[in-house]
């Protein structure tokens, strides 16, 4: 959606408009898709926000459930090492 100049009316439309404004100021850019499995924390934040029907602004810190997931993932990595 960021690659097209159409007016997006979805829930993420405001973010897409922000990206378009940034692109006006930038000469070189590229978009890269990251699979959900590559970033469990970002996926969990998005899933929880949709489930709770709330907007989350990650200014200063992340929600407590995200901190818990991070700790669990770090423990799992330590066990595998």
N, C-alpha and C positions, 0 to 999 in steps of 0.2 A: 504493500500500500504506500510505502514511502517513496517508491520509484515512480508513482503516477502523480499527476497534478490535479486529479479529480477531488472534489470536495467530499470528504469522508464523513458520513453521518453516524458512524458506529460509536460505541462507548469510548474507543481509543482515538476518535477523531481529533480531539484537542492535542494529543501527543503527536499525531501525524502532522498537524498544522505547525507545531513547534519544530519538528524535524525539517519541514519545508522552509521555515524561516531561517534555521541554521544553515541549510544548504545554500541559501542565497548569499551568505557571507563566506562560504567555503568554496575553494576552487577544486580541491581534490578530496574525494570521499569514496567509500565503498560500503556496501551492506553485506553482512555475513549472517547466515542463519546458524544458530546454535541449537542443537537438539536439546530437548527437555532434559534428557538423562545427563547432560553435561553440567547442568546447574540445578541440582535438586532444591537448593534454597530459594532461588528465584521462582521456581515452579510452585513450591509450597506457599510462598507469599501470595502469588497470584490465585492459587486454588482457594486458600483461606479467605482472601478478600472477596472472591466471588461467592463462596459459601455463606459468609457473614453479611454479604451485601453492603460492604463498607469500603471506603476509600482509604488507602494507606499511604502516608507520606513518610518516606524514609529519610527524615532530616534528623541527624544527630544519632539515631540508633534504630535498630530493628525491633519488632515485637518480641515478647518473651518466648513465644513458641518457636520463632526462628532461631533464637539463641540456643534453645534446647536441641533443635535439630542439628545445629552446627556442632554442639558438644557431642551428640550421639555419633555423628559422622566421623569426628576426630577420634573418638574411642574405637570405632570400627576400623579405622585406618591403622591405629596403633596395634590392634590385635593381629591384623594381617601382616604387619611388618616383622 
